């Protein structure tokens, strides 16, 4: 969308961070670029530290589970108690800093549309530590939620210090939110495209330059801490014959329908959790955290953000029945974890569900039609991008994210086909994109967009 289209765009998407009528109220684009560089370095450093901390927490959780196996009397007590305490503390932080709850993406989008004010700086440490406790304890949440909101706050505060206009502050907030997503998944282009396709739903020169610069600098900085390897090392994956694209369309239809019900389940569990007023949020969080810890004792790999599960699915570790069980558990565990209100995102858990469904469809197809020999690994990769497209309704972002996370481009055609069919199915079923729903709920709880922010 060109800058000359702003008037038309304003009618279609009112108040989406559009430039003021008088361009003189916008600062120098070179100043904006310089701020994006500085904020990108900080976002990359904070996001990289967050990922390192999560890796340490996951290792600690594994060590505790290994130790308790040697102590039968403690096996069912220590992990459950520690998980319950950690999740309760994660929720307690949100009591002190309510705007750090949940994913944070919907707050960035609402701010871009001038529906809520700028988040306070205290969101950064709150998001960091609440997310670390929640994800480290094993909740099925994504690391991208905290990094997205931390990046947005860093961007907006950098703009505040440099005394830019509110419009440019919103531009910086959205741009650095994309940088945070890029840091979470080592996907600079995917993070940038997410800003254009989902956060702003517009493409303008100031936003494009700020986003690309911020995302590139942030991911480059994070790689100094994390290294340069892709999130998933899948090696070379070959595309089947063009005549075998039809099953990818079937996968897209299946995940499109599942995405609609998944979104409804997220909202339903949030409402359900709110209907238990007699218990404090920290108590409810502790109970669910203990149950997740108990599940982790029985099956350590099934809990957490899902990187381990994805890696094992992508190397063909699981049989048909196990894939089905993973799918069922994770479809329930993700929304349940999100309903607690701790810091944590929705993206990463989506990838596990998509990968499991993709491998399940490929294996099932091979059983029903012997000799087809579909690749479960290829279908798992396509499933990740497709379920993202179905739930978030951002198909281009989903395709680019997974291409960068797996460092493979050979599956781009089935990715596009499956993502398109998934969005068509979700649209036909009148399913709302998850962040539109969450942003509407946020707006209803913040009716005054001009509330004090800083």
N, C-alpha and C positions, 0 to 999 in steps of 0.2 A: 504494500500500500504506500503510494507516494505521499510526500508532504502536502501536495496540492489537493489530495483527497480528504484532508482533515475535516472539511465542513460536512461532507457526506458521512464520514466515519463517525462524527459526533452524533448524528441522528441515529445511526445504527447502534452505537455503543456510547451512550452519553457519559460524560465525565470520566473518560479513561485516560487521565493524565495528558489531555490534549494541550498544545501550546496556547498561551494567551494570545488574544487578538493582536496585541501590540508586541511584535518581536523584540522591541527594545527592552522589554522586561526580562528577556532571557540573557544570561551572561555569555561570555566568550566560550566558544566550543573548545578552544585550546585549554582554557582553565578547567573545563569539565573533563577533558581527556587527562590532564595532569592529576586531578582529584581521583579519577578512576584508577590510575596507576598506583597511587598511594594506598587507596582503599583496597585495591586488588592484592597488594602485597600483604596487608594486614589480614584480609579475608583468607588468603591462601595459608598464611601461617596459623591462624586460629583454627581453620578447618582441618589443616594437616595435623595439628596437635589433637584435635577431637578424634580424628580417625585413629591416630596412634594410641590414644587413651582407650578407645573402644577395643582395639586389638589386645591391649593389655588386660582389659576387663574380661574379654572372652577367654584369654589364656588362664586367667585366675579362676574363672568359673569352671573350666575344664580340669584344672588342677584340684579344685575342691571336690569335684565329682569323682575324680580318680582316687583321691585320698579316702573319701567316704566309702568307696567300694571295699577298701581293706578294713573298714570298721563297720561291720554290719549293724551294730547298735545305733550308729550315727547316720547311716546312709539315708534314712527317710526323715531325719530331723534337721541336720545342719543346712543342707542345700535349700530346703523349704523355708526355714526360718530366715536365712540370709536373703533369699529372694523377696520374701514378704517385707522385710525391713527396708531393703533397698528401694523397692517400688513405692512403699509408703513415704519414704523420704523424698523420692522423686516427685510425688504428688504434693508433699508439704511445701516444696519450693514453689510450686504453682500457686498455692494459697498466698504466698508473699508477692509473687509476680504473675498475676493472672494472664497477662498478655503473652506469656511464654508457653502457654498450653498448646498441645496438639502439634500440627504440622508447621504452621506459620505461613504456608503458601497463601492461604486465603486472606491472611492479614496483609501480606504484601500486595495482593490484588486489590483489596479494599482500599488500601492507602493510595494505590495508583489511580483509583477511581475517585479519590477524595471523599470516600465514605467514612473513613476513620482517620485519626491523626497519626503522626509519626510515633513509632514505638520509642520507649525510653531506653537509655543505654544499659540499664540494669538487666535488660532482656538477654544480653550476650552471656554474662556468667550464669544467669538462671537457666538459659537454654542449654548451655554447655553441661552443667552439672546434673540437671534434671534428666537430660538425654543420656548422659553417661550412666547414671544409676538405673534408668529404665531399660535401656538397651543392654547394658552390662549384666542385668539380672536375668535376661532372657526373654523379655517381651518382644512380640513380633512387630517391631517398629523399624522405620528406616532412618538411617543416619542423615539423609538429605534434608529432612525437615528442620533439624537444628541448624545445619550449615546454611540453608537458604535464608532463614530468618536472621541468623547472626550476620550474614553478609549484607542483608538489607539494612539492618541497623547500623552497621559500620559505614555503609555507603551514605545513608542519610545524615549521620553525624559528621562525616567528613565534609559533606556539603554545608552543614550548619556552621562548622568551624570556619569554613571558607566564605561564609555569608552569601551563598548563592540563593536564588529565588526558590520558592516552594515547588515550583514546577521542575526546576533542575534537581532539587532534593528528591522528588519522586522518581525522576529519571535515574538518579544515582542509586536509589533504593532498589528499584527494579533490576537495574543492570548488575548490581553486586549480589542480588538474590540469585540471578542466573549464574554468577561466578561461584556462589556457594554450592549450587547444584553441580556445577562442573567439577568442583573440588571433591564433592562426595563420591562421584562416580568416575573421576579421572576422565571427564568428557567435556572439554571446553566448548566445542561446537554445540553439543546437545544442550548444555546449560544456556548458551546464548539463544538458540532457537526457541527454547522454552519461554524465554522472555517475550519473544515476538508472537509466538503462537498462542500462549496461554495467559501470561501475566498481563500484557498490554493489548494483545490482539490488534496490534498496529506496527507498522515499520516506518520509522522516520529517521532521518540522518543523525540527529543528536542521540537518539536512543540506540541506534545500530552501532555507532562509533564507541559510545560509552560502554555498551554491553560487551562488544568484542574485545576492547582493550582490557576491561576489568576481568573478564573471564580468562583471557589468555595469561594475564599477569598472575592471577590467583592460582590457576592450575600449575603454571610454571613454578611458582613459589612452593606450593604444596609438594611438588615432586622432589624438591630438595630434601624433604622429610620422608616421603613415602616411596621414592623411586619412580621409574617410568613404565613399569609393567602394567598391562591392562588388568582390569579387575578380574576378568575370567580368561584364562589362557586355554583356548579351545583348539589351537593349532589350525590346520587346513581343513576346511569343511567344504565338500563339493556339493553343487546343486544337482538335483536329479534332472532327468529329461524335462523339457518344457511341457511335455504331455502329462507330467505328473504334478502340475500346479494345482489341479482341482482339489486334492486333499488339503492344501493350504487354505483354499477358500472355505472348505468345511470347518477347518480349525478357526478361521476368522468368525464365522457365524456362531460357532459354539462359544467362543470367548466373548463375543459381543453380547450374547444373551447372559452369560455368566457375569459379565461386568455390570449389567443393569442390576442384577440381584445382589451382587457384592456391594454396590453403592447403597442399595436400600438396607442391606444388613448393617453397614457401618452406621447409618443414621438410626436404625432401629436399636442397636446396642447402646448408642449414646443416649437415646431416650429412655431405654430400659434402666441404664445406670442412674439416670437422673430421677427415676421413679422410686428410688430407695432412699427416702429422705432421712430415715432414722439413723442411718450410719454416716459418719463423716467421710468425705471423699478419700482421706488417707486410709481409713479402715477398709473401705471397699477396694482401694488399690492394693493394700496389703494382702487381702484375701485372694484376689486374683493373682497377685504376684506369687503367693505361696502355691497356688494351684499350678502356675507355670513352672515353678521350681520343682514341683512333684513330677510334672510331665517330663522335665529335663532329666530327672533321675532315671526314669524309665527309658527315655530316648533322647540323649543329649543333643543330637543334631537337629531335632525337629523344632527346637525353640530358637529364639534370637532373630536377627535381621534376615538371615537366610542365605548368606554367602556360601556356607559349607554345603547346605542342601543343593544349591544351584550348581556348585562345582561337581558334586557327585552325580546329579542328574545329567550334567553335560558330558560326563565320561561314561554314561550308560550303566551306572552301578545298580540301579533298582529295577526289580521285576514289575510286571503289570499290576499285581495286587498292591505292592508297596507304593507305587506311584499314585494309585487311587486313594490309599490311606493318607498319604502326604497331602493330596489335594483337599480332601475333606477336612483334615485337621487345620491346615493353614487357612482355608476359607473362613473357618470359625475363629481361629486364634488371632488373625490380623485385626478384624473389627473389634473383638473383645479387648485386645490390648489398647487400641486407639480410644476406646470409650472411657478409659480411666482418666484421660485428660493430662497425662504427663507429657513432657516434650518428646517428640518422635514423629517421624513421617510415615506416609502411606506408600511411597514409591517402592522401596526395596522389597517389602512383603509381596507386592504385586508381581514382582519378577519370579518369585518362587511358584506362585499359583500358575502363572503363564507357562513357565518351564515344565511343570508337572503335567499340565493339560496337554502341552505340545507333545511331550514324550509319550503320554498316554494315548493320544490320537494316532501317532505313528505306529506304536506297538499294536494297538487294536486293529488298525488298518492292515498291518502285516499278517495278523491272525486271520482276519476275515477274507483277505485276498492274498493267499500265499503266492510268493514269487515277486510281489511288488518291491519288497526290500526298501521301504522308506527309512530314512535315517532319523532315529529318535533324537540324536544330537541336533540336527538341523531343525527339526520341529520344535525342540525345546528352545532354541535361540529365537526362532520366529515367534513362538508362544510368548516369550518375555516382552517383546516389543508390541505384540498384538494386544495383550491384556492391558498393558499400559495405555494403549490407544483407546481401548474400550472403556476403561474406568475414567481416565482424565479427559478423554476426547481431544487428544493432541497427537495425532498419528505421525506427523513429521518428526516431532520431538522423540517419540518412542523409537522410531526407526533409527534415527541418528544416535541416540543414546546407546542403544544395544550394539550398533556397529562399532562405536568407540570402546564400549566396555569389553567386547569380545575381539576387537581388532580384526574383524572379518567383513568383507564387502561382497562375498560371493552369494549371499542370501538376500540381497537388497530387493530383488524382484518379488520373491514370495513374501518378504516382509511388507512391502507396499500393498500387495494384493490382500494379504490377510488383515492388515490394519484397515484398509478401506472397507472390506466386508464386515469387519467388526463394528466400525463406526456406523455403517448402514444398518446393521441389525439393532444396535443400541438405539439409534434414532427411530427406527420403525417401532420399537417397543416403548418409545416415549420416555426413555431413561435420561435423567439429567446428569451432566458431568459432575463429578464429586465436588470439585472446588466451587462450582456455581452454587450448589446446595449449602456447602459449609460457609461460603461467604454470605449467603442470604441469612443464615442463622446468626452469623456474627453481626450483620447489619441490624437485625431485629433486636439484638441485645445492646446495640450502640446506636440508638436512633439519632443522636446529635453528632453529625460529622465534624463539627467545629469544636469538639471537646479539647481541653488542654492536653497537649501531647508530651512536651518535653519537661 
